[in-house]
Amino acid sequence: MKPLAALMLSLVLLPWAAVAETRIDVTYLHVETPQPPVLSNLDPEPADLGLAGAQLAQQDNATTGRFLGHVYTLDAVSIPLDQDPLAAARQALTGTDLLIVDAPADVLLAIADLPEAAKALIFNTSAEDISLRSQDCRANILHSAPSLAMRTDALAQFLVKRRWTKLAMIEGSHPEDMAFATALEHSAEKFGLKIGARKTWAFDADMRRQAAQEVPLFTQDLGTYDALLVADETGDFGRYIAYNTWLPRPVAGSEGLTATAWAPVVEQWGAAQLQSRFRALTGRQMHPQDYAAWAALRSIGEAVTRGATSDAPTLHEFLMSADFELAGFKGRPLTYRAWNGQLRQPIPLTHPRALVTQAPLEGFLHQRTELDTLGLDAPESDCAAYAA
């Protein structure tokens, strides 16, 4: 190599060689929860649900970090039903102040309230409870999972757009079903829709053989409506409702037309590339919880890249600033709401075979960003932690 060429090459490589190593240690906490029995086992929950999304983001972060002297580690901890999740969280916090948590709302809040977590940064990737973004919010929690209100507002916008304004609803008896039904009711009121007749599904028979006989009779007295909402977040009965109703009407909610953070049919905005990389890593489709975990760890990676620090309070401050945005393969940058730590994100409306549309829909305007028409806007949130 000629001396001049060698000198130029050394000048190019020297800055990279001089970069000090920055370690970013993250712990993924999965708290096992009892699952209610359902009528069908067609959709078993993947053993690595959520964690697989974090592992893909770990690869993405490592690719960028390799050139910047950033070393990422991801420690996965699964907490069985018979073990104390707070003890596991305390142990994790001895090694890192960056946690990605897959846990019910009460456990998530208990972890956030630990003295050891006072300066930690915790990402909620599964609890959709609206209260976590309002009266029960915590200043050390960010939500990469959408709230129930974001999902039901997306559905309501579509119903308004189609002028399906007169609705009926069937809800399950599990707490998750009732919470979703309540969110649907609030979204209907927010967007000027009317939910008329409502019924609770209380069958425990095998609907695989009886749906064609039982569902028409069950829905006969719902009266007339433009669309039937189904609140079945546990996946118990909803699959048997469509095409078996007394009136031939579209089904939406937990079945039929669904609003979720992510779905295998999302392929626009570069999403096909994310989908294919996830399948190559896991051998399965990406679920909403996988996407939420991916978005959480990629938020950390993006913040570290921009700020070159692994300090949780500094990262938190940057994530909440106007300088942060995440390319989330949804057609527009994702940012965090300053009033409750919720990740702003479009919500795909899909059926099992295709993307129907993506909310916010055209015509639903907001003075800040149309994304804030989904979920709790600042005046609707009672989150005192972020207000302070």
HELIX and SHEET records of a PDB file:
HELIX    1   1 PRO A    3  ALA A   18  1                                  16    
HELIX    2   2 LEU A   51  GLY A   65  1                                  15    
HELIX    3   3 PRO A   85  LEU A   93  1                                   9    
HELIX    4   4 ALA A  105  ALA A  112  1                                   8    
HELIX    5   5 PRO A  115  ALA A  117  5                                   3    
HELIX    6   6 ILE A  130  ARG A  133  5                                   4    
HELIX    7   7 LEU A  148  ARG A  162  1                                  15    
HELIX    8   8 PRO A  175  LYS A  190  1                                  16    
HELIX    9   9 MET A  207  THR A  219  1                                  13    
HELIX   10  10 GLN A  220  LEU A  222  5                                   3    
HELIX   11  11 GLY A  238  TYR A  240  5                                   3    
HELIX   12  12 ALA A  271  THR A  282  1                                  12    
HELIX   13  13 PRO A  288  GLY A  307  1                                  20    
HELIX   14  14 ALA A  312  LEU A  319  1                                   8    
HELIX   15  15 GLU A  370  THR A  373  5                                   4    
HELIX   16  16 ALA A  378  GLU A  380  5                                   3    
HELIX   17  17 ALA A  384  ALA A  387  1                                   4    
SHEET    1   A 5 HIS A  70  ILE A  79  0                                        
SHEET    2   A 5 THR A  22  VAL A  31  1                                        
SHEET    3   A 5 LEU A  98  ASP A 102  1                                        
SHEET    4   A 5 LEU A 121  ASN A 124  1                                        
SHEET    5   A 5 ILE A 141  HIS A 143  1                                        
SHEET    1   B 7 LYS A 194  THR A 200  0                                        
SHEET    2   B 7 LYS A 166  GLU A 171  1                                        
SHEET    3   B 7 ALA A 227  ALA A 231  1                                        
SHEET    4   B 7 VAL A 251  GLY A 253  1                                        
SHEET    5   B 7 LEU A 257  ALA A 259  1                                        
SHEET    6   B 7 ILE A 347  HIS A 351 -1                                        
SHEET    7   B 7 ALA A 354  ALA A 359 -1                                        
END                                                                             
